[in-house]
């Protein structure tokens, strides 16, 4: 299985990245210590953009794996990125020493963490090929962090490659995006997503088709919806909200339930990750006697930093879960508007068709548009760090008013 096999519906992008990987491999084979030539398919900085679910991070990780490919078939003309050699395998499972994947744990990526990345980028790759740094949410870089990163992107080390992922070019500082090669991914078709769920995840074809249609081609959300019973239950609860906002009490109750569900998700992630991180750090600091034992003197600050990072991650998880719920709610009103306008677009929420038609018949298209705008405004409020319950309550009341 080649490293590109998880990229669904992105043939043009795969072609560009394969050409770049070939040129990068030629540079390594020639022993060149200089950065890639401006006319080459390979360059030192890339910006992957596209709508959520299009596979930005998957593409960046696959490219990173192809750059580390050590398959002997390359000598026979095969493209790098076989998916089986040690370089590809360790890159894809996240254990390659020369690939750093950064996903901001908080709501943003700050100056301190970016300086650490820049420091690492100046080092030579341990394996002699490429030092690859993937930033999953480059749009979360603060202005100060972006300015720190700019210097490294302007004057890169010879064998360092930056792979930045963001929803669109406008989400990245102009000074940074002007120094990156742009790759634009598109949303894969519903049929392509359903096919990959059946082939690679063993999902029942009917459920795969329903999940792909419900998420409108968002690969990871479709996979989660098709394989996780709790995810399906949460989505069903969200799609009941339009029928619950008939009075003020119902609005407040629906808002509280939505926020509580997101909080529970964040707690679940914390339980799975935080305790393991804490014990690993305690062991590294020399604590003895297991959980609750005394830490060596002078290490309290390090533990406090870990707790701060874990709290930021929990906050982000809650916001991300809420955002996914809001996207489901937006798709409901999109179906309502489709019915009201008599359009032929396929419904994303066939399981609640009766509710869609009920709301469509009891309101006008302009009401639906105002409700969609209320959902979008709630998303913007969460981005501005408004308290989640306050933002969701305001949205619920706006949904009631129409």
JOGI-V431428 format. One record per residue. N is the residue number from 1. SS is DSSP state (alpha for helix, beta for strand, coil for the rest). PHI is phi in whole degrees, -180 to 180 (NA if undefined). OMEGA is omega in radians with two decimals (NA if undefined). Layout:
BEGIN
N;SS;PHI;OMEGA + N;SS;PHI;OMEGA
END
This chain:
BEGIN
1;coil;NA;3.12 + 2;coil;-68;-3.11 + 3;alpha;-65;-3.08 + 4;alpha;-86;-2.98 + 5;alpha;-65;3.13 + 6;alpha;-85;3.09 + 7;coil;-85;-3.04 + 8;coil;-92;3.05 + 9;coil;68;-3.09 + 10;coil;-125;-3.04 + 11;alpha;-59;-3.11 + 12;alpha;-65;3.13 + 13;alpha;-64;3.12 + 14;alpha;-60;3.14 + 15;alpha;-62;3.14 + 16;alpha;-66;-3.11 + 17;alpha;-70;3.09 + 18;alpha;-64;3.10 + 19;alpha;-63;3.12 + 20;alpha;-65;3.13 + 21;alpha;-64;3.08 + 22;alpha;-63;3.14 + 23;alpha;-65;3.11 + 24;alpha;-64;3.12 + 25;alpha;-64;3.11 + 26;alpha;-65;3.09 + 27;alpha;-62;3.14 + 28;alpha;-65;-3.12 + 29;alpha;-63;3.13 + 30;alpha;-80;-3.13 + 31;coil;71;-3.11 + 32;coil;-72;3.10 + 33;coil;-98;-3.11 + 34;coil;-91;3.05 + 35;coil;-62;3.12 + 36;coil;-56;3.12 + 37;coil;-65;-3.13 + 38;coil;-56;-3.14 + 39;coil;-86;-3.11 + 40;coil;-78;3.02 + 41;coil;-70;-3.14 + 42;coil;-94;3.05 + 43;coil;-146;-3.00 + 44;coil;-88;-3.10 + 45;beta;-145;-3.11 + 46;beta;-128;3.05 + 47;beta;-122;3.11 + 48;beta;-95;3.11 + 49;beta;-127;3.13 + 50;coil;161;-3.13 + 51;coil;-66;3.09 + 52;coil;-55;3.13 + 53;coil;91;-3.12 + 54;coil;-78;3.08 + 55;coil;100;-3.12 + 56;alpha;-58;-3.08 + 57;alpha;-68;3.10 + 58;alpha;-60;3.13 + 59;alpha;-65;-3.13 + 60;alpha;-64;3.13 + 61;alpha;-65;3.13 + 62;alpha;-63;3.11 + 63;alpha;-65;3.08 + 64;alpha;-59;3.11 + 65;alpha;-66;-3.14 + 66;alpha;-63;3.11 + 67;alpha;-67;-3.12 + 68;coil;-99;-3.05 + 69;coil;-64;3.13 + 70;coil;-122;-3.10 + 71;coil;-62;3.09 + 72;alpha;-66;3.14 + 73;alpha;-66;3.12 + 74;alpha;-61;3.14 + 75;alpha;-67;-3.14 + 76;alpha;-98;3.09 + 77;coil;102;3.12 + 78;coil;-70;3.13 + 79;coil;-75;3.04 + 80;coil;-60;3.13 + 81;coil;109;-3.08 + 82;coil;-66;-3.13 + 83;coil;90;-3.06 + 84;coil;-115;-3.08 + 85;coil;-68;-3.10 + 86;alpha;-63;-3.14 + 87;alpha;-62;3.13 + 88;alpha;-65;-3.05 + 89;alpha;-62;-3.12 + 90;alpha;-67;3.10 + 91;alpha;-67;-3.09 + 92;alpha;-71;3.14 + 93;alpha;-92;3.01 + 94;coil;88;-3.12 + 95;coil;-116;-3.13 + 96;coil;-72;-3.06 + 97;coil;-67;-3.05 + 98;coil;-105;3.09 + 99;beta;-123;3.11 + 100;beta;-111;3.11 + 101;beta;-106;-3.06 + 102;beta;-112;3.03 + 103;coil;-123;-3.09 + 104;coil;-52;-3.11 + 105;coil;-79;3.10 + 106;coil;-96;-3.13 + 107;coil;-81;3.13 + 108;coil;-153;3.07 + 109;beta;-112;-2.99 + 110;coil;-94;-3.06 + 111;alpha;-64;-3.06 + 112;alpha;-60;-3.13 + 113;alpha;-65;-3.14 + 114;alpha;-69;3.08 + 115;alpha;-62;3.09 + 116;alpha;-62;3.12 + 117;alpha;-65;-3.14 + 118;alpha;-62;3.11 + 119;alpha;-62;3.12 + 120;alpha;-66;-3.08 + 121;alpha;-64;-3.14 + 122;coil;-81;-3.12 + 123;coil;-83;3.06 + 124;coil;-78;3.12 + 125;coil;-64;-3.11 + 126;coil;-65;-3.10 + 127;coil;-93;3.09 + 128;coil;84;-3.13 + 129;coil;-104;-3.06 + 130;coil;-133;2.97 + 131;beta;-93;-3.03 + 132;beta;-114;3.11 + 133;beta;-122;-3.13 + 134;beta;-104;3.04 + 135;beta;-108;-3.00 + 136;coil;-67;-3.08 + 137;coil;-124;-3.11 + 138;alpha;-63;3.10 + 139;alpha;-71;3.12 + 140;alpha;-92;3.05 + 141;beta;-65;3.02 + 142;coil;-71;-3.13 + 143;alpha;-61;3.12 + 144;alpha;-64;3.12 + 145;alpha;-65;3.10 + 146;alpha;-62;3.12 + 147;alpha;-68;3.07 + 148;alpha;-66;-3.12 + 149;alpha;-68;-3.06 + 150;alpha;-56;-3.11 + 151;alpha;-61;-3.13 + 152;alpha;-69;3.13 + 153;alpha;-75;3.12 + 154;alpha;-69;-3.08 + 155;coil;-126;-3.04 + 156;coil;-74;2.96 + 157;coil;-66;-3.02 + 158;coil;-55;-3.06 + 159;coil;-113;3.12 + 160;beta;-109;3.13 + 161;beta;-126;3.08 + 162;beta;-101;3.10 + 163;beta;-122;-3.08 + 164;beta;-104;-3.14 + 165;beta;-120;3.14 + 166;beta;-155;-3.13 + 167;coil;-60;-3.14 + 168;coil;-155;-3.11 + 169;alpha;-65;-3.10 + 170;alpha;-71;3.12 + 171;alpha;-84;-3.11 + 172;coil;-118;3.14 + 173;coil;-54;-3.13 + 174;alpha;-56;-3.13 + 175;alpha;-66;3.13 + 176;alpha;-83;-3.07 + 177;alpha;-65;3.12 + 178;coil;-71;-3.14 + 179;coil;-106;-3.13 + 180;coil;-115;2.99 + 181;beta;-87;-3.02 + 182;beta;-89;2.99 + 183;beta;-125;-3.11 + 184;beta;-110;3.09 + 185;coil;-97;3.14 + 186;coil;-121;3.08 + 187;coil;-69;3.14 + 188;coil;-69;-3.14 + 189;coil;-69;3.11 + 190;alpha;-59;-3.12 + 191;alpha;-64;-3.14 + 192;alpha;-66;3.13 + 193;alpha;-67;3.12 + 194;alpha;-61;-3.13 + 195;alpha;-63;-3.12 + 196;alpha;-70;3.08 + 197;alpha;-65;-3.14 + 198;alpha;-70;-3.03 + 199;alpha;-73;-2.99 + 200;alpha;-102;-3.10 + 201;alpha;-111;3.10 + 202;coil;66;-3.12 + 203;coil;-78;3.05 + 204;coil;-56;-3.06 + 205;alpha;-54;-3.13 + 206;alpha;-66;3.12 + 207;alpha;-68;3.13 + 208;alpha;-62;3.13 + 209;alpha;-64;3.14 + 210;alpha;-66;-3.13 + 211;alpha;-67;3.13 + 212;alpha;-64;3.13 + 213;alpha;-68;-3.11 + 214;alpha;-65;-3.10 + 215;coil;-98;3.06 + 216;coil;55;3.04 + 217;coil;89;3.09 + 218;coil;-81;-2.93 + 219;alpha;-62;-3.05 + 220;alpha;-68;3.11 + 221;alpha;-66;3.12 + 222;alpha;-64;3.13 + 223;alpha;-63;3.14 + 224;alpha;-66;-3.12 + 225;alpha;-67;-3.10 + 226;alpha;-78;-3.02 + 227;alpha;-114;-3.05 + 228;coil;-120;-3.13 + 229;alpha;-63;3.14 + 230;alpha;-64;3.11 + 231;alpha;-64;3.11 + 232;alpha;-67;3.13 + 233;alpha;-66;3.13 + 234;alpha;-64;-3.14 + 235;alpha;-66;3.11 + 236;alpha;-61;3.12 + 237;alpha;-65;3.12 + 238;alpha;-65;-3.09 + 239;alpha;-72;3.05 + 240;coil;-87;-3.06 + 241;alpha;-59;-3.12 + 242;alpha;-57;3.11 + 243;alpha;-91;-3.09 + 244;coil;-100;-3.02 + 245;coil;-100;-3.14 + 246;coil;-74;3.09 + 247;coil;-141;-3.07 + 248;alpha;-62;3.13 + 249;alpha;-60;3.11 + 250;alpha;-65;3.11 + 251;alpha;-61;-3.09 + 252;alpha;-67;3.13 + 253;alpha;-67;3.14 + 254;alpha;-63;3.13 + 255;alpha;-63;-3.14 + 256;alpha;-64;3.14 + 257;alpha;-64;-3.13 + 258;alpha;-66;3.14 + 259;alpha;-68;3.12 + 260;alpha;-62;3.13 + 261;alpha;-63;3.11 + 262;alpha;-65;3.12 + 263;alpha;-65;3.10 + 264;alpha;-62;3.09 + 265;alpha;-61;-3.14 + 266;alpha;-63;3.12 + 267;alpha;-65;3.13 + 268;alpha;-63;3.10 + 269;alpha;-63;-3.13 + 270;alpha;-63;-3.14 + 271;alpha;-63;-3.10 + 272;alpha;-76;-2.98 + 273;alpha;-110;-2.98 + 274;alpha;-62;-3.09 + 275;alpha;-63;3.12 + 276;alpha;-65;3.11 + 277;alpha;-61;-3.09 + 278;alpha;-63;-3.12 + 279;alpha;-67;3.09 + 280;alpha;-64;3.12 + 281;alpha;-70;3.11 + 282;alpha;-60;3.12 + 283;alpha;-65;3.13 + 284;alpha;-66;3.14 + 285;alpha;-84;3.07 + 286;coil;96;3.08 + 287;coil;-69;-3.14 + 288;coil;-124;3.07 + 289;coil;93;3.07 + 290;coil;82;-3.10 + 291;coil;-57;3.09 + 292;coil;87;-3.13 + 293;coil;-73;-3.07 + 294;coil;-72;3.08 + 295;coil;-86;3.06 + 296;coil;-58;-3.12 + 297;coil;-62;3.08 + 298;coil;89;-3.10 + 299;coil;-106;-3.09 + 300;alpha;-61;-3.13 + 301;alpha;-64;3.13 + 302;alpha;-66;3.10 + 303;alpha;-65;3.13 + 304;alpha;-65;3.10 + 305;alpha;-62;3.12 + 306;alpha;-63;3.13 + 307;alpha;-62;3.11 + 308;alpha;-64;3.12 + 309;alpha;-63;-3.14 + 310;alpha;-66;3.11 + 311;alpha;-66;3.11 + 312;alpha;-64;3.13 + 313;alpha;-64;3.12 + 314;alpha;-63;3.12 + 315;alpha;-63;3.14 + 316;alpha;-65;3.13 + 317;alpha;-59;3.12 + 318;alpha;-62;-3.13 + 319;alpha;-66;-3.14 + 320;alpha;-65;3.12 + 321;alpha;-65;3.09 + 322;alpha;-62;-3.11 + 323;alpha;-64;3.09 + 324;alpha;-63;3.11 + 325;alpha;-63;3.13 + 326;alpha;-67;3.07 + 327;alpha;-65;3.07 + 328;alpha;-63;3.13 + 329;alpha;-65;3.11 + 330;alpha;-64;3.13 + 331;alpha;-66;3.08 + 332;alpha;-62;-3.11 + 333;alpha;-71;3.02 + 334;alpha;-64;3.09 + 335;alpha;-66;3.09 + 336;alpha;-61;-3.13 + 337;alpha;-64;3.11 + 338;alpha;-61;3.12 + 339;alpha;-66;-3.09 + 340;alpha;-65;-3.11 + 341;alpha;-91;3.14 + 342;coil;68;-3.12 + 343;coil;-78;-3.07 + 344;coil;-101;-3.12 + 345;coil;-63;-3.13 + 346;coil;-72;3.14 + 347;coil;-74;3.09 + 348;coil;-89;-3.02 + 349;coil;-132;-3.08 + 350;alpha;-64;-3.10 + 351;alpha;-71;3.11 + 352;alpha;-121;-3.11 + 353;alpha;-59;3.14 + 354;alpha;-63;3.13 + 355;alpha;-65;3.12 + 356;alpha;-60;-3.10 + 357;alpha;-68;3.11 + 358;alpha;-65;3.11 + 359;alpha;-67;-3.11 + 360;alpha;-64;-3.09 + 361;alpha;-79;-3.08 + 362;coil;-102;-3.14 + 363;coil;-149;-3.12 + 364;coil;-104;3.12 + 365;alpha;-55;-3.14 + 366;alpha;-66;3.05 + 367;alpha;-64;-3.13 + 368;alpha;-64;3.11 + 369;alpha;-63;3.10 + 370;alpha;-66;3.11 + 371;alpha;-67;3.08 + 372;alpha;-64;3.10 + 373;alpha;-65;3.10 + 374;alpha;-64;3.10 + 375;alpha;-66;3.13 + 376;alpha;-65;3.11 + 377;alpha;-66;3.08 + 378;alpha;-64;3.09 + 379;alpha;-61;3.13 + 380;alpha;-65;3.13 + 381;alpha;-63;3.11 + 382;alpha;-64;3.08 + 383;alpha;-64;3.13 + 384;coil;-85;3.08 + 385;coil;73;3.00 + 386;coil;-68;3.12 + 387;coil;-55;-3.03 + 388;alpha;-54;-3.09 + 389;alpha;-63;3.14 + 390;alpha;-64;-3.13 + 391;alpha;-65;-3.10 + 392;alpha;-72;3.08 + 393;alpha;-62;3.12 + 394;alpha;-62;3.12 + 395;alpha;-65;-3.09 + 396;alpha;-61;3.11 + 397;alpha;-67;3.08 + 398;alpha;-68;3.09 + 399;alpha;-65;3.12 + 400;alpha;-65;-3.09 + 401;alpha;-69;-3.11 + 402;coil;71;NA
END
